[in-house]
Structure formats: structure tokens, C-alpha cells
Amino acid sequence: MNRKKSIELLDLMYRIRFFEERTMKLFREGLIVGALHHYIGEEAIAVGACATAEEDDYVVSTHRGHGHCIAKGADLKRMMAELMGRETGYSKARGGSMHIFSIEEGLLGGNGIVGGGLPIALGSALSGQYRDSGQVTLCFFAEGAAARGTFHESLNLASLWKLPVVYICENNLWAATTYINYSLPIENIGDRASAYGIPGKVIDGNDVEKVYDTVDEAVKRARAGKGPTLIECKSFRHHPHCMVIPDTRPQDEVMEWKKKDPIPRFEKRLLGKKVITKTEMEKIRGKVNNMLDEAEEFGRKSSVPGVETVAEGLWA
Ligand SMILES: Cc1ncc(C[n+]2csc(CCOP(=O)(O)OP(=O)(O)O)c2C)c(N)n1
């Protein structure tokens, strides 16, 4: 991976991490309401995967979707405004954290329904194939969704029709408060690929370069008309399921995974290879912090939609 690309990936990982930290602060201040699921600890997956996509490729996200949106190029100001319930937000405050949608950026939305994104990705992949547009769909979901029927139905059809879609399973081991052993009888979700006759990979989801290389190969395969790939990325979220649920996970497990934090790990690798200096890193962090200051300010200054607009966007 060249220097420019490496720095771009690090920059995006900072954007996600700092965005998430800022939203925690705003939630505590009461400026963000509703469910807020943080992606901290999993940044390498969204960033590595989305960096392989073209601008007009599609991304289908989840309830834990801020990282996917930022990695695909969403505007931090409009995202923050959406979370703060302002009219300048991506969905004019109709969606909030879980429903950031932007067709211009190829973001086909987060989803409050676990496994709800899989059939949507099937549709967008079919659309890309039908129009012969060359567009690929990246479909993110987590291990909880791999136990749903939508997973089977989607992968079955996608394989049968050789649709241009890459399935990226973010396995963070816990579905809310349920440990993976209670809901899945196998260790690797990636192994299920063979049941659909497609390639399956099981990778370290905290290694951004590994994610990039693996998804890149799958995207090229999909674009060449050879069909889907299932990629399981092993990772962990650093924080509880969402802001209003206390952490029920063993704290020693959380501490162990924090040692594998994808950001310091990538920083260390880049410093070791002399791709970047500590001063340059500080500079990027400063820039991202400023962007977040601006996003917060934008949200604070934007108005809440007027009650007279409540029916806008609804079909009569
Ligand atoms: C169909 C459905 N069932 C249950 C829920 C409640 N719920 C919300 S998030 C969640 C856990 C999801 O776990 P996973 O898919 O592994 O994603 P993670 O939160 O770990 O990223 C559950 C059960 C839901 N939103 N949708």
C-alpha cells in the first residue's frame, strides 16, 4: 500500500473514532437523543473495506453504521446534524443515528432491523447487474444477523445469480448482551460460504491493511461478474452495545481486546516503516478535531424542523 493511501486510511480511522467520542459527549449533554451504537474498536473494517470501493459503489449499513458512512465519504456536519435532530441532517432529522441515507454517496442507509440490510444489498446488487453499471455493493452486517433467515436467502440468491456484492460480517462476538456461543453453533461464519458455493474468508478485522487487501480482491471478483464473497472480520467493540445499556461483558475480555485496538496498531506499523512521523500524525489528529468542532457547531446552530414539516416526504 502506498504512502498516500496509508495516510488516507489513518485519517479516516481518526475521523470515525473522534466522531464517535464527540457523539458520546453530546449524548451526555442531552443534545443527541435516541439509540446510539458506537463503532469504536471496529474502525479498521469500515475503512479498509470502503477504501476499495468506487464513488458510485453502494454501501449497505447496520444499526452500528457511523463508521461505514464516514468511510464512504459522508459529510461529518450533515451526519452530526442528523444525530442532533436538526433540519440540516442527512435525513432532515427523520432518521437519526441508525438511518443515515445518502444516495449521492452511495449510502443505502443504516438499519434498525438486525439483518434488514441483507435483502436491500441483494436488490442494489441486482440493480447494478441489470443496468450493467459495474457498481458493486458492500453489505455490512454483524454476527447477530448471520443467525437470521435474511442471511441465508440473500447469500443463496446472490450466489445463484452471480450478483456483484461483497458480504462483510463484522463479528464483534457479542450481539447486544448475547455471546456468540449462545446463538451460533460454529466458530467461523466465513465457513458458511461453502454452503453457497462462494469464496469465504476469515480475517483479523483489526488489521486495516488485511481488510483492504481481502475486500479489494472480492470487489474485483464481483466487478468481473464472478459473484459474491463472504468475508468475516473478527473484531470487538470497546463500548457497551449502546449508550443506554450497561456493559455485561467480562471486563477482562474487554481489556484484552483494547490491547488490539486497530488505530495504535496501524500507527505503530506506519511509524515503524517510516511512512509517517509523529508530528505528521499529530497534525492529522488536530485537523480531524477541528472538523469535529465545526460539525458540532454546525449541528448546534441548525434548527430543529418545524412541526409544519412533519408530513414532508410522506406519500399521500
Ligand atoms: C430483527 C431484530 N431482532 C432484534 C433486534 C434488537 N437488537 C438490536 S441490536 C441487536 C444485537 C445485534 O447484534 P449484532 O448483529 O451482532 O450487531 P452488533 O450490535 O454486535 O454490532 C439486537 C438483538 C432488532 N433490532 N432487530
The ligand as an ORCA input file, in Angstrom:
! r2SCAN-3c Opt
* xyz 1 1
  C     -34.812     -8.416     13.843
  C     -34.311     -7.774     15.099
  N     -34.236     -8.502     16.239
  C     -33.792     -7.937     17.381
  C     -33.428     -6.614     17.407
  C     -32.891     -5.983     18.685
  N     -31.435     -5.797     18.552
  C     -30.907     -4.607     18.203
  S     -29.260     -4.663     18.012
  C     -29.211     -6.296     18.464
  C     -27.927     -7.043     18.515
  C     -27.298     -7.133     17.187
  O     -26.091     -7.824     17.258
  P     -25.186     -7.939     16.001
  O     -25.983     -8.169     14.778
  O     -24.121     -8.936     16.314
  O     -24.559     -6.476     15.859
  P     -23.649     -5.663     16.881
  O     -24.606     -4.853     17.703
  O     -22.875     -6.660     17.664
  O     -22.791     -4.809     16.037
  C     -30.495     -6.760     18.721
  C     -30.800     -8.151     19.118
  C     -33.544     -5.883     16.201
  N     -33.195     -4.588     16.142
  N     -33.953     -6.480     15.070
*
